[in-house]
């Protein structure tokens, strides 16, 4: 966690540590991690809108709990652009039964609690969620963040010092001999990242 984010979380814990979301700011002592992904209209946090949120829990760093997953569709934003569909593969009609962002955030917080968050470029997802959380709740996600590409880089550099490490999503999955599940869907990417993490840390790929 960066110094800036650490100071921000410390300040917000002082402000909200006794409020209705106090549990989010408590030190996590369990054995689960949440793999998280958001599909958005753009990679520019300032202008992007969230389309879908996917998450799945990993238990004891060994088991991907597919039976306990989160898959949220939001209502199509007013500025939804058809030209972005080839990137995220989500059409406006796919979001017809989506929920409002306020409800989506409530569902997400209830699911993740104060568990650590895992993702591929997870800081982007955290920043996107914080963009909507702060106006509604007055704070951003305080959860510890684990970057999948950093875990991969550290392990490969340790095993093969001095070599170039390709950190592209597809390359990591290929090197780990894992399938890519519904690429560019929030839940599919979250599950794939979870499987990558288990393979990296345990040399296993258990699914429940």
C-alpha positions as CSV (number, residue, x, y, z in Angstrom):
1,X,0.0,0.0,0.0
2,X,1.4,3.4,-1.0
3,X,2.1,6.0,1.7
4,X,-0.7,8.2,0.4
5,X,-3.3,5.4,0.5
6,X,-2.1,4.4,4.0
7,X,-2.6,7.9,5.3
8,X,-6.0,8.1,3.6
9,X,-7.1,4.9,5.2
10,X,-5.8,5.9,8.6
11,X,-7.7,9.2,8.3
12,X,-10.9,7.6,7.2
13,X,-10.7,4.9,9.9
14,X,-10.6,7.7,12.5
15,X,-13.6,9.3,10.9
16,X,-15.7,6.2,10.2
17,X,-14.3,3.6,12.6
18,X,-17.3,3.9,14.9
19,X,-20.0,4.2,12.2
20,X,-22.2,1.7,10.5
21,X,-19.3,0.5,8.3
22,X,-16.8,0.1,11.2
23,X,-16.2,-3.6,10.4
24,X,-14.6,-2.6,7.1
25,X,-11.8,-0.8,8.9
26,X,-11.0,-3.7,11.3
27,X,-7.9,-5.7,10.8
28,X,-8.8,-8.9,8.9
29,X,-7.9,-12.1,10.7
30,X,-9.7,-14.7,8.4
31,X,-8.3,-17.0,5.7
32,X,-10.0,-15.6,2.6
33,X,-9.1,-13.3,-0.2
34,X,-11.5,-11.7,-2.7
35,X,-10.5,-11.6,-6.4
36,X,-12.2,-8.6,-7.9
37,X,-12.7,-7.1,-11.3
38,X,-14.7,-4.3,-12.9
39,X,-15.6,-3.8,-16.5
40,X,-15.7,-0.1,-17.4
41,X,-16.5,2.1,-20.4
42,X,-12.9,3.5,-20.4
43,X,-9.5,3.1,-18.7
44,X,-9.6,6.8,-17.8
45,X,-10.9,6.8,-14.2
46,X,-12.1,10.4,-14.4
47,X,-14.5,9.7,-17.3
48,X,-15.1,5.9,-17.0
49,X,-18.4,4.3,-15.8
50,X,-18.6,0.9,-14.2
51,X,-20.6,-1.6,-16.3
52,X,-20.2,-4.9,-14.3
53,X,-18.5,-6.0,-11.1
54,X,-17.3,-9.6,-10.6
55,X,-15.7,-11.2,-7.5
56,X,-14.9,-14.6,-6.1
57,X,-13.5,-15.7,-2.8
58,X,-10.3,-17.7,-2.4
59,X,-10.1,-19.7,0.8
60,X,-6.8,-20.5,2.6
61,X,-5.0,-19.4,-0.6
62,X,-5.9,-22.8,-2.1
63,X,-9.5,-23.0,-3.0
64,X,-11.5,-20.8,-5.4
65,X,-15.0,-20.7,-4.1
66,X,-17.1,-20.6,-7.3
67,X,-20.1,-21.5,-5.2
68,X,-19.7,-18.1,-3.4
69,X,-19.2,-15.6,-6.2
70,X,-20.6,-12.1,-7.0
71,X,-21.7,-11.0,-10.5
72,X,-23.3,-7.6,-10.7
73,X,-24.6,-5.8,-13.8
74,X,-25.3,-2.1,-13.5
75,X,-27.7,0.0,-15.5
76,X,-26.2,1.3,-18.7
77,X,-24.8,4.8,-18.2
78,X,-26.2,7.7,-20.1
79,X,-22.9,8.2,-22.0
80,X,-22.7,4.5,-23.1
81,X,-20.8,4.4,-26.4
82,X,-21.3,1.7,-28.9
83,X,-17.7,2.0,-30.1
84,X,-16.5,0.6,-26.8
85,X,-18.4,-2.6,-27.1
86,X,-15.6,-4.5,-29.0
87,X,-13.4,-3.9,-25.9
88,X,-15.7,-5.0,-23.1
89,X,-18.2,-7.1,-25.1
90,X,-21.1,-5.6,-23.2
91,X,-24.0,-4.1,-25.1
92,X,-26.6,-1.6,-23.6
93,X,-29.2,-4.3,-23.9
94,X,-27.1,-6.6,-21.7
95,X,-27.6,-4.1,-18.9
96,X,-31.3,-3.8,-19.2
97,X,-31.9,-5.4,-15.8
98,X,-28.9,-3.9,-14.2
99,X,-29.0,-2.2,-10.7
100,X,-28.1,1.3,-9.7
101,X,-24.6,2.0,-8.6
102,X,-25.7,2.7,-5.0
103,X,-27.3,-0.8,-4.7
104,X,-24.2,-2.3,-6.4
105,X,-21.9,-0.8,-3.8
106,X,-24.0,-2.1,-1.0
107,X,-23.9,-5.6,-2.5
108,X,-20.2,-5.4,-3.0
109,X,-19.4,-4.2,0.5
110,X,-21.5,-6.9,2.0
111,X,-19.7,-9.5,0.0
112,X,-16.0,-8.4,0.4
113,X,-16.2,-7.2,4.0
114,X,-12.7,-6.3,5.2
115,X,-11.0,-9.2,3.2
116,X,-7.9,-8.4,1.1
117,X,-8.6,-7.7,-2.5
118,X,-6.8,-9.4,-5.4
119,X,-6.8,-8.3,-9.0
120,X,-4.9,-7.7,-12.2
121,X,-4.1,-4.0,-12.0
122,X,-6.3,-4.0,-9.0
123,X,-5.5,-0.3,-8.2
124,X,-7.6,0.7,-11.2
125,X,-10.6,-1.2,-9.9
126,X,-10.2,0.2,-6.4
127,X,-9.9,3.8,-7.8
128,X,-13.0,3.3,-9.9
129,X,-15.0,2.0,-6.9
130,X,-13.7,4.8,-4.7
131,X,-14.9,7.3,-7.2
132,X,-18.5,6.3,-6.4
133,X,-18.0,5.3,-2.8
134,X,-16.7,8.6,-1.5
135,X,-19.8,10.6,-2.5
136,X,-22.1,8.0,-1.0
137,X,-20.3,6.8,2.1
138,X,-17.6,9.4,2.7
139,X,-14.7,6.9,2.4
140,X,-13.0,4.7,-0.1
141,X,-12.2,1.0,0.1
142,X,-9.8,0.4,3.1
143,X,-9.0,-3.2,2.1
144,X,-5.5,-4.4,1.6
145,X,-4.8,-4.8,-2.2
146,X,-2.8,-7.6,-3.8
147,X,-1.6,-7.1,-7.3
148,X,-1.5,-10.3,-9.3
149,X,1.1,-9.1,-11.8
150,X,3.4,-8.1,-8.9
151,X,3.1,-11.6,-7.3
152,X,3.9,-13.1,-10.7
153,X,6.8,-10.8,-11.3
154,X,8.4,-11.4,-7.9
155,X,8.2,-15.2,-8.3
156,X,9.6,-15.3,-11.8
157,X,12.4,-12.8,-11.0
158,X,13.3,-15.0,-8.0
159,X,13.4,-18.2,-10.1
160,X,15.0,-16.7,-13.2
161,X,17.0,-13.6,-12.2
162,X,17.9,-11.1,-14.8
163,X,15.3,-12.1,-17.4
164,X,12.5,-10.1,-18.9
165,X,9.1,-10.8,-17.4
166,X,6.0,-10.4,-19.7
167,X,3.2,-9.2,-17.5
168,X,0.4,-9.3,-20.0
169,X,-2.7,-11.1,-18.8
170,X,-2.8,-13.7,-21.5
171,X,0.9,-14.4,-21.2
172,X,0.6,-15.0,-17.4
173,X,-2.3,-17.4,-18.0
174,X,-0.4,-19.2,-20.7
175,X,2.8,-19.5,-18.7
176,X,0.8,-21.0,-15.8
177,X,-1.0,-23.4,-18.1
178,X,-4.4,-22.0,-17.2
179,X,-7.5,-21.4,-19.3
180,X,-8.8,-17.8,-19.7
181,X,-12.4,-17.8,-18.6
182,X,-14.7,-15.4,-20.5
183,X,-12.0,-12.8,-21.0
184,X,-13.1,-9.2,-20.5
185,X,-16.1,-10.1,-18.3
186,X,-15.8,-9.0,-14.7
187,X,-16.6,-12.4,-13.2
188,X,-14.5,-14.4,-15.8
189,X,-11.4,-12.2,-15.2
190,X,-11.9,-12.4,-11.4
191,X,-12.0,-16.2,-11.6
192,X,-9.0,-16.4,-13.9
193,X,-7.0,-14.2,-11.6
194,X,-8.0,-16.3,-8.6
195,X,-6.8,-19.4,-10.4
196,X,-3.5,-17.7,-11.3
197,X,-3.0,-16.7,-7.7
198,X,-3.6,-20.2,-6.4
199,X,-1.2,-21.7,-9.0
200,X,1.5,-19.1,-8.2
201,X,1.3,-19.4,-4.4
202,X,0.5,-23.1,-4.0
203,X,1.3,-24.8,-7.3
204,X,-2.3,-26.0,-7.3
205,X,-5.6,-25.0,-8.9
206,X,-8.4,-26.2,-6.6
207,X,-12.0,-25.2,-7.3
208,X,-15.0,-25.7,-5.1
